[in-house]
Amino acid sequence: TMTIHNEDNIVEVHVRSGVYSSDTIFDYSHGYIATRLLSRNACFILKINKGSIPELQEIGRLAFEKKAMKAIYSPHNVWAQFQSGRSLFGRIRDWIVYGKPIEKLCSGLPLYK
């Protein structure tokens, strides 16, 4: 399912597919995408690249879901880098940068950028 919050510049995508289930937030205000893979108990964060991800206003519901999910979960793209969650200062700085919606989604999980 997909929910578009135009007033907050946020898109939420929920994929329910057994062990492949995930929750994704596209936060256009802060410029980040966060995906929480439920089977891995981890959160992946990607900076929005305007050349690859369409603007919120250009998104048709079905076209956006198909295009975004294919780009994010492509086996050909390796973009993850582990960031230790042990530093309190680092975590506070991250949540300021990524914003509250992504903090709610990823809080308490290892972050991969």
N, CA, C and O of each residue as an XYZ file, in Angstrom:
452
protein
N       0.843     -1.183      0.000
C       0.000      0.000      0.000
C       0.880      1.236      0.000
O       2.024      1.199      0.453
N       0.345      2.313     -0.505
C       1.082      3.568     -0.547
C       0.183      4.693     -0.052
O      -0.990      4.780     -0.415
N       0.759      5.551      0.784
C       0.052      6.729      1.270
C       0.912      7.940      0.959
O       2.089      7.984      1.315
N       0.318      8.925      0.291
C       1.036     10.154     -0.051
C       0.499     11.272      0.829
O      -0.699     11.553      0.831
N       1.398     11.910      1.581
C       1.048     13.043      2.432
C       1.616     14.298      1.773
O       2.730     14.717      2.088
N       0.859     14.889      0.869
C       1.344     16.062      0.131
C       1.707     17.218      1.052
O       2.689     17.919      0.809
N       0.917     17.425      2.116
C       1.164     18.561      3.008
C       2.483     18.413      3.778
O       3.080     19.414      4.174
N       2.944     17.163      3.994
C       4.194     16.927      4.717
C       5.351     16.533      3.800
O       6.469     16.324      4.271
N       5.089     16.431      2.486
C       6.090     15.991      1.508
C       6.645     14.608      1.854
O       7.851     14.375      1.763
N       5.760     13.698      2.249
C       6.154     12.347      2.656
C       5.305     11.317      1.919
O       4.103     11.499      1.724
N       5.961     10.232      1.515
C       5.267      9.084      0.936
C       5.622      7.873      1.787
O       6.795      7.646      2.084
N       4.624      7.099      2.178
C       4.830      5.861      2.926
C       4.437      4.697      2.033
O       3.360      4.697      1.435
N       5.323      3.694      1.945
C       5.046      2.496      1.157
C       5.192      1.290      2.081
O       6.220      1.114      2.734
N       4.158      0.472      2.125
C       4.162     -0.727      2.961
C       4.004     -1.938      2.046
O       3.000     -2.071      1.347
N       4.995     -2.811      2.058
C       4.958     -4.033      1.262
C       4.753     -5.192      2.219
O       5.571     -5.418      3.111
N       3.673     -5.922      2.039
C       3.389     -7.084      2.880
C       3.553     -8.328      2.026
O       2.694     -8.660      1.210
N       4.667     -9.006      2.226
C       4.998    -10.162      1.400
C       5.783    -11.176      2.226
O       6.877    -11.580      1.832
N       5.244    -11.585      3.346
C       5.904    -12.579      4.183
C       7.266    -12.121      4.659
O       7.390    -11.043      5.241
N       8.298    -12.933      4.416
C       9.649    -12.594      4.882
C      10.226    -11.406      4.129
O      11.229    -10.838      4.563
N       9.619    -11.013      3.011
C      10.114     -9.875      2.227
C       9.358     -8.585      2.541
O       9.455     -7.614      1.791
N       8.618     -8.565      3.625
C       7.851     -7.378      3.995
C       8.781     -6.222      4.358
O       9.879     -6.423      4.878
N       8.305     -4.994      4.066
C       9.106     -3.810      4.370
C       8.207     -2.591      4.516
O       7.068     -2.571      4.048
N       8.748     -1.584      5.172
C       8.120     -0.268      5.264
C       9.130      0.742      4.751
O      10.306      0.685      5.112
N       8.682      1.663      3.913
C       9.566      2.663      3.320
C       8.954      4.041      3.482
O       7.745      4.219      3.333
N       9.804      5.017      3.792
C       9.384      6.416      3.856
C      10.246      7.229      2.897
O      11.474      7.174      2.955
N       9.595      7.978      2.021
C      10.255      8.945      1.152
C       9.985     10.307      1.776
O       8.862     10.805      1.703
N      10.988     10.911      2.384
C      10.831     12.205      3.045
C      11.477     13.267      2.158
O      12.686     13.491      2.216
N      10.652     13.912      1.341
C      11.165     14.909      0.403
C      11.614     16.184      1.106
O      12.453     16.910      0.573
N      11.078     16.473      2.282
C      11.499     17.669      3.026
C      12.952     17.571      3.460
O      13.693     18.551      3.378
N      13.368     16.390      3.923
C      14.734     16.187      4.391
C      15.631     15.597      3.311
O      16.855     15.627      3.445
N      15.040     15.057      2.234
C      15.816     14.532      1.119
C      16.337     13.122      1.323
O      17.395     12.779      0.794
N      15.623     12.293      2.078
C      16.075     10.928      2.340
C      14.950      9.916      2.158
O      13.767     10.230      2.290
N      15.368      8.683      1.846
C      14.478      7.540      1.781
C      14.977      6.548      2.827
O      16.178      6.297      2.919
N      14.073      5.987      3.608
C      14.444      4.971      4.588
C      13.567      3.752      4.371
O      12.350      3.859      4.224
N      14.214      2.584      4.354
C      13.491      1.322      4.214
C      13.823      0.432      5.397
O      14.991      0.183      5.698
N      12.798     -0.035      6.052
C      12.963     -0.965      7.168
C      12.574     -2.347      6.659
O      11.410     -2.612      6.358
N      13.582     -3.230      6.568
C      13.328     -4.610      6.166
C      12.968     -5.399      7.413
O      13.797     -5.565      8.308
N      11.755     -5.876      7.473
C      11.276     -6.507      8.686
C      12.004     -7.817      8.974
O      12.213     -8.149     10.141
N      12.394     -8.568      7.949
C      13.069     -9.849      8.167
C      14.509     -9.672      8.636
O      15.064    -10.574      9.264
N      15.122     -8.532      8.346
C      16.527     -8.311      8.701
C      16.691     -7.465      9.950
O      17.805     -7.322     10.455
N      15.602     -6.901     10.460
C      15.672     -6.043     11.631
C      16.726     -4.953     11.445
O      17.560     -4.713     12.319
N      16.667     -4.301     10.282
C      17.630     -3.254      9.936
C      16.933     -2.181      9.121
O      15.858     -2.396      8.562
N      17.570     -1.022      9.068
C      17.025      0.113      8.333
C      18.073      0.618      7.343
O      19.230      0.817      7.712
N      17.676      0.823      6.103
C      18.560      1.316      5.055
C      18.142      2.729      4.688
O      16.960      2.999      4.473
N      19.116      3.631      4.616
C      18.827      5.030      4.327
C      19.586      5.448      3.074
O      20.767      5.140      2.911
N      18.888      6.151      2.199
C      19.436      6.587      0.923
C      19.087      8.052      0.707
O      17.939      8.453      0.897
N      20.062      8.843      0.314
C      19.795     10.236     -0.022
C      19.045     10.267     -1.346
O      19.402      9.545     -2.277
N      18.029     11.079     -1.438
C      17.240     11.154     -2.666
C      18.079     11.799     -3.763
O      18.565     12.922     -3.629
N      18.230     11.054     -4.845
C      18.913     11.544     -6.035
C      17.826     11.989     -7.008
O      17.074     11.161     -7.521
N      17.741     13.284     -7.259
C      16.647     13.818     -8.071
C      16.652     13.273     -9.496
O      15.622     13.290    -10.170
N      17.810     12.786     -9.960
C      17.874     12.193    -11.287
C      17.269     10.800    -11.339
O      16.868     10.340    -12.408
N      17.198     10.121    -10.197
C      16.696      8.746    -10.149
C      15.297      8.632     -9.556
O      14.527      7.755     -9.946
N      14.968      9.504     -8.625
C      13.681      9.451     -7.934
C      12.830     10.635     -8.386
O      13.269     11.781     -8.281
N      11.624     10.379     -8.886
C      10.773     11.478     -9.367
C      10.321     12.400     -8.229
O      10.238     11.994     -7.070
N      10.036     13.635     -8.593
C       9.500     14.601     -7.632
C       8.124     14.144     -7.157
O       7.405     13.450     -7.876
N       7.776     14.534     -5.965
C       6.503     14.133     -5.371
C       5.324     14.520     -6.263
O       4.378     13.744     -6.402
N       5.368     15.696     -6.862
C       4.265     16.180     -7.685
C       4.117     15.397     -8.991
O       3.052     15.431     -9.607
N       5.164     14.694     -9.421
C       5.122     13.970    -10.691
C       4.654     12.525    -10.545
O       4.520     11.799    -11.530
N       4.415     12.130     -9.329
C       4.187     10.715     -9.068
C       2.720     10.339     -9.272
O       1.825     10.907     -8.646
N       2.499      9.396    -10.137
C       1.197      8.722    -10.220
C       1.312      7.519     -9.303
O       2.364      6.882     -9.250
N       0.262      7.201     -8.587
C       0.349      6.161     -7.554
C       0.938      4.840     -8.064
O       1.889      4.341     -7.463
N       0.433      4.280     -9.101
C       0.931      2.985     -9.559
C       2.304      3.078    -10.203
O       3.157      2.222     -9.967
N       2.528      4.101    -11.009
C       3.820      4.256    -11.668
C       4.919      4.487    -10.647
O       6.012      3.936    -10.779
N       4.648      5.283     -9.643
C       5.649      5.559     -8.603
C       6.013      4.291     -7.844
O       7.193      4.006     -7.640
N       5.012      3.534     -7.427
C       5.286      2.331     -6.637
C       6.146      1.348     -7.429
O       7.107      0.791     -6.898
N       5.806      1.141     -8.677
C       6.567      0.220     -9.518
C       8.004      0.689     -9.718
O       8.945     -0.085     -9.546
N       8.167      1.956    -10.081
C       9.497      2.495    -10.386
C      10.381      2.579     -9.138
O      11.549      2.193     -9.177
N       9.827      3.080     -8.036
C      10.613      3.252     -6.818
C      11.026      1.917     -6.218
O      12.178      1.747     -5.820
N      10.109      0.979     -6.151
C      10.432     -0.314     -5.560
C      11.482     -1.040     -6.400
O      12.374     -1.689     -5.853
N      11.381     -0.936     -7.715
C      12.359     -1.592     -8.586
C      13.742     -0.980     -8.385
O      14.733     -1.707     -8.338
N      13.824      0.334     -8.266
C      15.120      1.003     -8.094
C      15.737      0.712     -6.723
O      16.947      0.513     -6.621
N      14.926      0.688     -5.685
C      15.451      0.496     -4.331
C      15.898     -0.935     -4.103
O      16.944     -1.168     -3.499
N      15.118     -1.897     -4.580
C      15.404     -3.296     -4.299
C      16.143     -4.006     -5.427
O      16.178     -5.236     -5.458
N      16.722     -3.270     -6.334
C      17.456     -3.879     -7.436
C      18.668     -4.641     -6.914
O      19.434     -4.095     -6.119
N      18.864     -5.891     -7.343
C      20.043     -6.650     -6.907
C      21.335     -6.119     -7.507
O      22.421     -6.521     -7.091
N      21.231     -5.226     -8.475
C      22.417     -4.681     -9.138
C      22.979     -3.454     -8.423
O      24.111     -3.050     -8.692
N      22.213     -2.861     -7.525
C      22.658     -1.668     -6.812
C      23.120     -2.046     -5.411
O      22.327     -2.543     -4.611
N      24.378     -1.818     -5.112
C      24.904     -2.049     -3.764
C      25.282     -0.684     -3.213
O      26.281     -0.098     -3.628
N      24.486     -0.177     -2.281
C      24.707      1.186     -1.793
C      24.730      1.250     -0.281
O      24.632      2.338      0.286
N      24.858      0.120      0.385
C      24.794      0.113      1.847
C      26.173      0.207      2.475
O      27.124     -0.421      2.010
N      26.270      0.988      3.523
C      27.483      1.103      4.322
C      27.044      1.089      5.777
O      26.186      1.876      6.177
N      27.630      0.197      6.571
C      27.215      0.079      7.962
C      27.707      1.265      8.776
O      28.847      1.706      8.631
N      26.839      1.771      9.625
C      27.196      2.831     10.562
C      26.847      2.323     11.949
O      25.693      1.989     12.220
N      27.824      2.265     12.817
C      27.591      1.767     14.166
C      26.584      2.647     14.885
O      26.611      3.872     14.762
N      25.697      2.013     15.636
C      24.700      2.750     16.395
C      25.127      3.019     17.824
O      24.278      3.349     18.653
N      26.412      2.893     18.150
C      26.876      3.036     19.532
C      27.073      4.487     19.957
O      27.007      4.784     21.150
N      27.308      5.378     19.035
C      27.584      6.760     19.382
C      26.282      7.527     19.582
O      25.519      7.707     18.633
N      26.021      7.977     20.796
C      24.804      8.735     21.081
C      24.778     10.032     20.295
O      23.743     10.398     19.739
N      25.917     10.741     20.240
C      25.961     12.001     19.507
C      25.664     11.781     18.030
O      24.931     12.553     17.411
N      26.242     10.718     17.470
C      26.003     10.410     16.065
C      24.538     10.126     15.796
O      24.000     10.554     14.775
N      23.883      9.404     16.704
C      22.472      9.073     16.515
C      21.596     10.332     16.576
O      20.688     10.493     15.761
N      21.861     11.210     17.524
C      21.078     12.444     17.625
C      21.247     13.272     16.362
O      20.272     13.799     15.826
N      22.490     13.389     15.883
C      22.757     14.145     14.653
C      22.021     13.515     13.471
O      21.452     14.226     12.642
N      22.031     12.181     13.391
C      21.345     11.494     12.297
C      19.857     11.816     12.299
O      19.286     12.115     11.250
N      19.228     11.760     13.460
C      17.782     11.989     13.493
C      17.443     13.434     13.145
O      16.378     13.690     12.583
N      18.308     14.372     13.460
C      18.079     15.763     13.045
C      18.157     15.866     11.533
O      17.343     16.550     10.913
N      19.136     15.186     10.931
C      19.319     15.217      9.476
C      18.178     14.495      8.765
O      17.637     15.008      7.786
N      17.805     13.304      9.252
C      16.825     12.473      8.553
C      15.384     12.853      8.847
O      14.509     12.580      8.024
N      15.103     13.469      9.981
C      13.748     13.891     10.301
C      12.977     12.879     11.139
O      13.363     11.715     11.252
N      11.884     13.349     11.722
C      11.068     12.560     12.648
C      10.429     11.325     12.015
O      10.441     10.265     12.642
N       9.863     11.408     10.785
C       9.238     10.199     10.227
C      10.229      9.044     10.078
O       9.886      7.895     10.356
N      11.448      9.341      9.642
C      12.456      8.300      9.489
C      12.939      7.841     10.859
O      13.232      6.659     11.039
N      13.028      8.750     11.830
C      13.403      8.358     13.187
C      12.388      7.355     13.744
O      12.776      6.357     14.352
N      11.085      7.617     13.540
C      10.054      6.700     14.028
C      10.188      5.332     13.376
O       9.993      4.310     14.035
N      10.514      5.301     12.100
C      10.627      4.046     11.371
C      11.858      3.252     11.783
O      11.790      2.029     11.904
N      12.983      3.931     12.001
C      14.276      3.263     12.154
C      14.864      3.283     13.557
O      15.892      2.648     13.789
N      14.261      3.976     14.483
C      14.828      4.096     15.822
C      15.066      2.730     16.452
O      14.187      1.868     16.440
N      16.261      2.541     17.002
C      16.614      1.302     17.666
C      17.176      0.221     16.757
O      17.526     -0.863     17.224
N      17.265      0.506     15.454
C      17.771     -0.479     14.499
C      19.137     -0.062     13.979
O      19.444      1.130     13.962
N      19.971     -1.015     13.551
C      21.231     -0.640     12.890
C      20.911      0.131     11.599
O      19.996     -0.233     10.861
N      21.667      1.186     11.342
C      21.463      2.000     10.143
C      22.499      1.641      9.085
O      23.683      1.495      9.388
N      22.047      1.502      7.851
C      22.922      1.271      6.712
C      22.683      2.406      5.737
O      21.546      2.684      5.356
N      23.769      3.064      5.332
C      23.627      4.192      4.415
C      24.163      3.810      3.061
O      24.139      4.622      2.136
